Amino acid sequence: MGLAEAFDAVVSSARIGVAKPDPHVFTTAAGRAGAEPRRCLFVDDSLGNVTAARAVGMAGLHYRNIGQLREAVAPLPG
């Protein structure tokens, strides 16, 4: 999708051997990004996975359309 360069880390649950909504997926992603979970945004089309990410302290976006995602990751006006 051409998004990899836009993010600090991309984690594939298939590669780490644990699937969402296991908390290890989210903590691994935060660790690879070198950030605390509270500094991370998790985006998924499954509300259950978003809820699980929020439970470990991440911001979570329940994805429904590309416009919503673009708005969520747009730089703040400054």
Contacts in CASP RR format, 6 or more apart in sequence:
PFRMAT RR
TARGET T0000
AUTHOR 0000-0000-0000
METHOD contacts of the structure
MODEL  1
MGLAEAFDAVVSSARIGVAKPDPHVFTTAAGRAGAEPRRCLFVDDSLGNV
TAARAVGMAGLHYRNIGQLREAVAPLPG
4 10 0 8 1.000
6 73 0 8 1.000
7 33 0 8 1.000
8 32 0 8 1.000
8 33 0 8 1.000
8 34 0 8 1.000
8 35 0 8 1.000
9 29 0 8 1.000
9 31 0 8 1.000
9 32 0 8 1.000
9 33 0 8 1.000
9 34 0 8 1.000
11 25 0 8 1.000
11 28 0 8 1.000
11 29 0 8 1.000
11 32 0 8 1.000
13 19 0 8 1.000
13 20 0 8 1.000
13 25 0 8 1.000
16 24 0 8 1.000
16 25 0 8 1.000
16 28 0 8 1.000
18 24 0 8 1.000
18 25 0 8 1.000
18 28 0 8 1.000
19 25 0 8 1.000
20 26 0 8 1.000
20 44 0 8 1.000
20 46 0 8 1.000
20 49 0 8 1.000
20 52 0 8 1.000
21 48 0 8 1.000
21 49 0 8 1.000
21 51 0 8 1.000
21 52 0 8 1.000
21 53 0 8 1.000
22 52 0 8 1.000
23 52 0 8 1.000
23 55 0 8 1.000
23 56 0 8 1.000
26 37 0 8 1.000
26 40 0 8 1.000
26 42 0 8 1.000
26 52 0 8 1.000
26 53 0 8 1.000
26 56 0 8 1.000
26 58 0 8 1.000
27 37 0 8 1.000
27 56 0 8 1.000
29 40 0 8 1.000
29 42 0 8 1.000
30 36 0 8 1.000
30 37 0 8 1.000
30 39 0 8 1.000
30 40 0 8 1.000
30 56 0 8 1.000
30 58 0 8 1.000
33 40 0 8 1.000
37 53 0 8 1.000
37 56 0 8 1.000
37 57 0 8 1.000
37 58 0 8 1.000
38 57 0 8 1.000
38 58 0 8 1.000
38 59 0 8 1.000
40 53 0 8 1.000
40 58 0 8 1.000
40 59 0 8 1.000
41 58 0 8 1.000
41 59 0 8 1.000
41 60 0 8 1.000
41 61 0 8 1.000
41 72 0 8 1.000
41 73 0 8 1.000
42 49 0 8 1.000
42 50 0 8 1.000
42 53 0 8 1.000
42 54 0 8 1.000
42 58 0 8 1.000
42 59 0 8 1.000
42 60 0 8 1.000
42 61 0 8 1.000
43 50 0 8 1.000
43 60 0 8 1.000
43 61 0 8 1.000
43 63 0 8 1.000
43 69 0 8 1.000
43 72 0 8 1.000
44 50 0 8 1.000
44 53 0 8 1.000
44 60 0 8 1.000
44 61 0 8 1.000
44 62 0 8 1.000
44 63 0 8 1.000
45 62 0 8 1.000
45 63 0 8 1.000
45 64 0 8 1.000
47 62 0 8 1.000
50 60 0 8 1.000
50 61 0 8 1.000
50 62 0 8 1.000
53 60 0 8 1.000
54 60 0 8 1.000
61 68 0 8 1.000
61 69 0 8 1.000
61 72 0 8 1.000
63 69 0 8 1.000
END
